[in-house]
Amino acid sequence: MTRTYRGRFFEDFSLGVTIPHGPPRTVTEGDCALYTALYGSRFALHSSTPAAQALGYQRAPLDDLLVFHIVFGQSVPDVSLNAVANLGYADCRFLAPVYPGETLHAMSTVIGLKENSNRKTGVVYVRTEGFKEGGGRVLGYVRWVMVRKRDPEAPVAPPEVPTLQDQVAFENLEVPEGVKVTAQNVDRLHGGSWEDYSPGDRIDHLDGMTIEEAEHQMAARLYHNTARVHFNQHVEKEGRFGRRIVYGGHIISIARALSFNGLSGAFRIAAINGGAHTAPSFAGDTIYAWSEVLEKVELTDRNDVGALRLRTVATKDRVCEDFPYKDSEGRYDPAVVLDLDYSVLLPRRWWLAPLSRSSS
């Protein structure tokens, strides 16, 4: 009997099975500081307890993406330890703030399976949920990941691919309980307001960030993400790319941090509608990003906070002044590594203009 754990291979997954993840993770101020050191995120809500308290938070909460990565990391040993690549996300809702000192745990349910034609790998679809200890859900999302088969000849169940919504409905976006933007506290966010943006706006975030080998591995370790493709060069030198790949969430966090230049008022990510890692990233790549405003809506029963649906595109080793994306045939520019569709909350300066009760 072996005592070592090799992780699940594609043929080990069964549709409908729920997998509890462990161990639980108590998050600390140290986690927040290390996250800031890795990405340099400057959003006021996560940087300043006085700013957070002025808005109605208990204190400065964890960055929304840090919560996402920790819950994601808890699922890795059970879902994607033998992954070739994480492929995409959908239907992700951020439900409640998380504060240092709170403990998170997670579980995933298998909602889809599809063997690839080469029979060496298959795609696993899971719905993962994160919970506070004694405090309800904080996060829920779907992701799909390409996982190796242990035995290419092993029989598998017929394919089952879930139907996923294009976006999280705006009426389902959560504004944390007690949060209120007023004329007296809006300047605490040190950024633009909802009124400053229009659908179709494109924003080049200008700055670039070069990925260091030590940093992307440190980030994966911070999240307890043990996927071997991020760490083991001895094995990966014989693999698909010949080197370790960067955890896709690392690119998301870089892009979000870069987006401060142009979207500094976007104080909370409320949902990830969909996302794709369109190409792998490696140490030495320099990441740039640009964003487009897809939609702008008022929230039901709120005049102090509005929502923007954004597309943020990250590239490697290519500046974004001409907004690289897809060509006329729908093919991504070769430099694009991330296509992320998400919704953010921004403060409204409602006391300066009457409500229009319109959406664009």
N, C-alpha and C positions, 0 to 999 in steps of 0.2 A: 504494500500500500504506500503510495507516494504522499508526502506531506507538502510538496510544493504545488503552487497554483499556476496553471498555464493559461487560464482565462477561457472564455467561451469562444468557440469557432462557429462559423455560420450554421452548421448543421446541429448545433446545440441549442438554438433558439426555437421556441414554439410560439405560435400566434396566441395572444391573449394572456400569456403568463406575466405576472407582476413580480418584479425583482426588487426586494429591499436592499438598499446600499448602506455600507458602513465603511469606516466608523463615523459617528457624528463628529461635527467639527465646530468647536467654539472659536468664534472669530475675535480678533483682538485689535488693539490700536496698532500693534506691530504689523499685522496684515495690511492695514490701511496705509501705513508709512511705506512699506515695501512696494505696494501697488503704485503709489505716487512716484517712488524712485524709479520704477520700471518704465512708466509711461509719461510722467510729468503732467498728468491731468490737473487742470486749474479751475474746474467748475466750483463756484463759491459754496454751494450746498455741502460738498464733501470736504471742503477745505477749512470751513469756519463754523464752529459751534454757535457763536453769537448770531451769525447769519441764518443758520438753520433754525435756531430757537425763535428768531424774529418772525419766521414764516410759519411757526407752529410745530416744528419737529422737536423731539425730546433733546436732541443734540445732533451733531454732524453724523449722518448715516454713512454706511458703507457705500461706495460707488456701486451703482446698479450692476455694472458689468463684473465687478468683483464678486457680487452675490451670484451672478450667472455662472461665472467660472468655477466657483467653489461647488455649486450644485452639479455642474457639468463634471467636474473632476471626481466627485463621489461616484458618478455613474461609470467612469472609465473602466475600472477593473472588471465590472460585470458586463459591460456592453462593448467596449472598443479597445480592450487590451491588445487584441490581435487585428486591429484596424489597419487597412491600407491608407484610408483617408476619411476624414469627416466631410460629408458632402453638402449638407444644407440644414436650414432651420425654418420653422414655420410656427404660427400660432403661439408666440411667446408673449406672456403677460407678466408684468411686474406688479405684484399685488400689495405689498406692504414693505415699508422700510425695514432695514436690518441695522442694528446698532452693535458696536463693539461690546463683547461680553455675552452676546446671545449665541445659542448653539443651533446649528443647521443639520438637518438630515434629509435624505432624498430616497425616492423610489422611482422605478421605471416600469412601464407596461409595453410589451411588444405589440405593435399595432400593424405591422406589415413586414413581409419577407419576400425577396425576389433574388433568385440565383442568377448570376451573370452567365453569359453565353460561354465564357471560357471554362466554367465549372470550377475554377480555382477560388472564386470569391462570390460573395453575394451582398445585397444591400439589406440592412436591418433598419426598420423604422421603429422608434420608441417615443412614447410620451413620458417625459420626466417631470416630476414635481418636487419642489423643495419646500421644507417646512421648518418653522421655528419650534424649538422645544416648548411645548405647551402653548404655542401661539398661532397655530393655523398656517395656511399656505402663504409663502412669500413669492413663489415663482412657479410657472408651469410652461413647458414648451415641447415641441416635437422636433426631433432631429433624425437624420438618416445618415448612415455610415456604411462604408464598404469594408466588409470583414472577410478575412481569409477563411477558407475551408481547411479543416484538418486533413481530409481525404477528398480529392477531387471527384472520386467515383461514388462518394456517399450519396444515397438518395435523399431528396429533400421534398418538402410539401409543395403543392402547386403555388405559383406566385400570388401574392395578395398585396396590392399597393393601396394605401389609404387615400381617400379624397381629402384634400386640405384646402382651406379657405385662402384666398389671395391676401387678406389682411384681417387684422383684429378690428372689429367694428369700433368706431370712435365712441359709441355709447358704452362700450365695455372697458374703456380706459379708466384706470383707477387713479384718482387724486388722493393721496394719503389723508386719512382722517385728521381733522384739525388744521390742515394747511390752508392758509389764507394770505393772498397778496393784497397789500394796501399801499396807499400813497406814502405811508411812513416807512414801510419796510422794503419796497421794491428795489431801491438802490443797493440794498445789501447783496443782490445777486450780481451786480457789476456787469450787466450785459444788456443786449437788446431785448425788445419786447415783441410780442406776437404781431403787433400792428406793423412792425418794420419789414415783414416778409410777404411775398405774394407767390401764388403758384407759378411755376416756370422759372423762378429765380435760380441761378446757378452760382455757386460760390466755390472759388478755388481757395483751398485752405493754405496754400503757399509752402508751408514748411515741410521738410522731409525728416525722417528718422531712420537711421541705419540700424539694422538688427545685428546684435552681437550674439555669438554662440552661447556665451555664458548667460546672457540675459533671457533668451527665450527658454533655456532649460531651467533657469531659476524661476521663471514665471510658471512653467508647468509644474514644478515641484511645489510652489506656493499653493497651487490649486489641488494638490494630490493627484494630478493627472499623470498616470504611470504608463501611458501608451508608449510602446517600445520605439516607435518610429521617431520619437523626439529625442531619444537619448543614446541609442546603441549604434555607434558608428561601425563597430566591428561587424555587426550583422547588416546594417543598411548599406555598407559599401558594395554589397552583392545584390542589393534590392533594386527597386524600380527606378530610383533616382540616383543611386550611388552615394547618398549622403542623408543625414537627418533632415526631416522636414520640420518646419515651425508649426506649432499648434495654431490652428486657424483662429482661435479666440484671441491669440496674441495680436494678430493683424486687426481684429475688430477693435481691440482696446487702443492700439496705436492710432487707427483712423478716428476713433471717438476723441482721443486726446488732441489730435491735430485739428479736429473740427471746432475746437474752442475759438480759433481764429476765424470768425464769421458767424458762429452760432453760440457765443458765450452765454446767452440767456437761456439756452435749452437746459434747464436745471435738472430734469428728470427724464430718463427713458421709460416710457410707459408700455411699449410693446415692440417686439421684433416681428414684423409681418412675414418676412421671408428673407432668406439669405443664401448665397452660394459662394463657396471658395472655388473660384474659377480656374485657378492655377496654384501650384505649390509655391511656398516662399522658403528661402534658405538664409542662413546667416550670411551677412555681407550685403543682402538686398537693402536698398533704401526705399522706404514706403512714403508715398505721397497720397493725397486724398482730395476729392472734391465732392460737393453735395448739390442736390437739386431738390427744391420744394415741390413735392407732388400734389399735396392737398393742404388746405388750411381750413380749420373748422372751429366753431365755437363749441364748447362743451355744455351739455344739458345742465341747467340750473347753476352754471358758473359764469360769472362775469369778470373774475379776477385771473383766470388761467385759461389759455387756449392751447390747441394742439396743432402741430405740423406733422404731416407725413413726409418723410425724407427718403431720398435715395443717396447713400454715400458709397462712392466707388473708390477703392484703393488700388494703387498701381505700384509696381516695383521698378525702380531705376528709370522712371519717366515722370517728369513734371506734368502738372494737370492744368496748365493755363489754357489748353484747347479742349478740355473736358473729355478725355479719351473714354470710350464706352464700347458700343457695338457698331459694326458696319451695316451697310444696306441689306445684307443677307442675314443679319442677326448674330454674326460672329463677334466675340469679344476681341477688342484690341489685345495683342499678345502680352502687353504689360499689365493688364488688369488681373488682380489676384482676389478681389473681394467685391461683391455686389450685394449691398445690404439695404433692405427696405425696412424702415422702422419709424415709430411715432414718438415724438417728444412733447413735453409740456414746457410752455413758456409763460412768463407773467404777462398780464394785460394791463395796460394803462387805461382802465375803463373809466376813470374819473375825468379823462381828457376828451372823450368823445362818446356820443350815445351808441348803444348797441345796435347793430344792424340786423342781428338774428339771421344772417346769411352765411352760407358756406360756399367755398370755391372748390 
